[in-house]
Amino acid sequence: MGKMNPEWKRAVKFTLFSMSAAVVELSSYALCNHVFSLAPWICQLVSQILSVLWNFTFNRRFTFQSAGNVPLAMVKTALFYVFYTPFTTWLTRQWTEVWLLHEYLIKALTMVGNLVLEFLYQKYYVFRDTMDTNDIARKEKQ
C-alpha cells in the first residue's frame, strides 16, 4: 500500500478491519442463534455491539490514526448506532418474522450497509478534525 492515494489506503484499511469485525459479528451472531437459540433480532443487537467495539478500537488507532479524545469519539460513534441499531434490529425482525427471509441474508445486508455508512460517518464526523494525529501518523510523516 506504499504509493497508494492516502484516502484509498484509508478506505482499504477500514474495509480490512471491518472484515475482521465481520468475523466477530458473524461468530457472535451464530453463537447467539445456534447455541443459545435467541431470536434473530436479539442476536443482531448483541453481535452488532461486539462488532462496533472491535471495529472502533482498530479503526481509531490504525485507519484514522486519531490521537483525539477517545470518550468523545466513542460518544460520536454511539450516536450513529442510536439510530442504526434500532433500525437494523427492527428490520431483522420484520424481514425474518414477517417476510420470512433467511436471517443470514439479512445479516449480510445490514453489515454491508454498516460498512459504507460507518466509514463515511467516521471519516467526515467522528475523526474529521483528529485524523492523522497519533504516533503512527507522526512516524509515517517523518
C-alpha positions in Angstrom: 0.0 0.0 0.0 3.1 2.2 -0.2 2.3 4.6 -3.1 -1.4 4.4 -2.9 -3.5 7.5 -2.6 -3.9 8.2 1.2 -7.7 8.2 1.1 -7.8 5.0 -0.9 -5.4 3.5 1.6 -7.6 4.6 4.5 -10.7 3.0 2.8 -8.8 -0.2 2.2 -7.7 -0.3 5.9 -11.2 0.4 7.0 -12.5 -2.4 4.9 -10.0 -4.9 6.1 -10.6 -4.0 9.8 -14.3 -4.2 9.1 -13.8 -7.6 7.6 -12.2 -8.7 10.9 -15.2 -7.1 12.8 -17.5 -9.1 10.5 -15.9 -12.3 11.8 -16.6 -11.1 15.3 -20.1 -10.2 14.4 -21.0 -13.3 12.5 -19.4 -15.6 15.1 -21.3 -13.9 17.9 -24.5 -14.0 15.9 -24.1 -17.7 15.2 -23.4 -18.3 18.9 -26.5 -16.4 19.9 -28.6 -18.1 17.2 -27.4 -21.7 17.3 -26.1 -22.2 20.8 -28.4 -20.0 22.8 -31.3 -20.1 20.4 -32.1 -16.5 20.8 -34.4 -14.6 18.5 -32.7 -13.2 15.4 -33.3 -9.6 16.4 -31.6 -10.2 19.8 -28.7 -11.9 18.0 -28.5 -8.9 15.7 -28.3 -6.5 18.6 -25.7 -8.4 20.6 -23.4 -9.2 17.6 -23.6 -5.6 16.4 -22.5 -4.2 19.8 -19.5 -6.6 19.9 -18.5 -5.8 16.4 -18.7 -2.0 16.9 -16.4 -2.1 19.9 -13.9 -4.2 17.9 -14.1 -2.0 14.8 -13.9 1.3 16.7 -10.8 0.3 18.5 -8.8 -0.8 15.5 -10.0 1.9 13.1 -9.4 4.7 15.5 -5.8 3.6 16.0 -4.8 2.4 12.6 -7.2 3.7 9.9 -7.9 7.2 11.1 -4.8 7.4 13.3 -6.5 9.6 15.8 -5.0 10.9 19.0 -8.2 12.8 19.8 -10.4 12.4 22.8 -11.4 8.7 23.0 -14.6 9.2 25.1 -15.8 11.9 22.7 -15.1 9.8 19.6 -16.9 6.8 21.3 -19.9 9.1 22.1 -20.0 10.3 18.5 -19.8 6.7 17.2 -22.5 5.7 19.7 -24.8 8.4 18.2 -24.6 6.6 14.8 -25.7 3.4 16.5 -28.5 5.1 18.4 -30.3 5.3 15.0 -28.7 2.4 13.1 -29.1 -0.3 15.7 -32.8 0.1 16.4 -33.4 0.3 12.6 -31.5 -2.8 11.8 -32.9 -4.7 14.8 -36.4 -3.8 13.6 -35.5 -4.6 10.0 -34.1 -8.0 11.1 -37.3 -8.8 13.0 -39.6 -7.6 10.1 -37.7 -9.5 7.4 -37.3 -12.7 9.4 -40.6 -13.0 11.2 -43.0 -11.2 8.8 -41.4 -11.7 5.4 -39.7 -15.0 6.4 -36.4 -14.1 4.8 -33.3 -16.0 5.8 -31.6 -14.4 8.8 -28.1 -14.7 7.4 -29.2 -12.9 4.2 -30.5 -10.0 6.4 -27.3 -10.1 8.5 -25.2 -9.7 5.3 -27.3 -6.8 4.0 -27.1 -4.9 7.3 -23.4 -5.5 7.5 -22.7 -4.1 4.0 -24.9 -1.1 4.9 -23.0 -0.6 8.1 -19.6 -0.7 6.3 -20.4 2.0 3.9 -22.4 4.3 6.3 -20.0 4.0 9.2 -16.9 4.7 7.1 -18.5 7.9 5.8 -19.7 8.9 9.3 -16.4 8.3 11.0 -14.3 10.0 8.3 -16.5 13.1 8.0 -17.8 13.4 11.5 -16.1 11.3 14.3 -12.5 11.7 13.2 -12.7 14.7 10.8 -10.6 17.0 12.9 -8.3 14.4 14.5 -7.2 12.2 11.6 -3.5 11.5 11.3 -2.6 12.9 14.7 -1.4 9.9 16.6 2.1 8.5 17.0 1.7 6.2 13.9 0.8 9.1 11.7 3.7 11.2 13.0 6.2 8.4 12.3 4.8 8.0 8.7 5.3 11.7 8.0 9.0 11.5 9.0 
